[in-house]
Amino acid sequence: LISQQDDDRTIVIELYLRTLSRQPSDDELATCVEYVRQGDDRREAFEDVLWSLINSTEFLHRR
């Protein structure tokens, strides 16, 4: 996904859709994009975002 897309916002939206089956809120999107842009390693930053979604209460309680 990262190698196919340069737009950080689009990648965050895809991660939310694939992990939580929903769009991120405006605040969630802004927070994630800011986090990715502050990091030195873009791939690692997106991995962190994905792990935060997987470890979220929302993901853990999905049916």
Order of alpha helices (4+ residues) and beta strands (2+ residues): alpha-alpha-alpha-alpha
